[in-house]
Amino acid sequence: MKKLSLSRQILYALVILLLVINIVTVLSVIRFIGQHKSETIESVSGEEVAGSHRTKFFSDELNLDDDQQLVFRELNREYNQTANQIYRDLSHSRIDLVDEMGRSNPDTVNLHTLSKEIGGLHAELKMLTTDFYLGMKAVCSAEQKVILFNLFKGLLNEENELGTPRGRGSGGRGYGRQKN
């Protein structure tokens, strides 16, 4: 068997290293998408249920009067419509990202564009949540503002991401810190 020159050995080692890095990257993205897929599907498929749970949750916790409930229902409806479209766009962008990575010659410019698009959609969702909170805060009494702040703070999950209140179930109240 012929002995490979040092430069060829280095080239083979680099090719193998790049192959391993690419495989690890693809597996990491697939794992990430798999972890968040159920959240996206749940959010998109349960938009009416999530909205009614959120309405009842905030109404009960803040003891909203009739006028406040009307404002909240409108804020909640607007939030749901926009948030659910963002969730759908996120889902499509994630699929496009994985599809592009799975190609034999992925276009890194397209991958970077899709990554920035996904980040932008996450930012839109955070701004939408902020606007929803500030809209609620504007119609709350001083006491309700304190409760509202504590409710939103309590909805942060372990990754400090804002979840949404779940409905009351047989296991208890069903809100607060969420397990993913």
Secondary structure, 3 states (H helix, E strand, C coil): CCCCCHHHHHHHHHHHHHHHHHHHHHHHHHHHHHHHHHHHHHHHHCHHHHHHHHHHHHHHHHCCCHHHHHHHHHHHHHHHHHHHHHHHHHHHHHHHHHHHHHCCCCCHHHHHHHHHHHHHHHHHHHHHHHHHHHHHHHCCCHHHHHHHHHHHHHCECCCCCECCCCCCECCECCCCCCCC
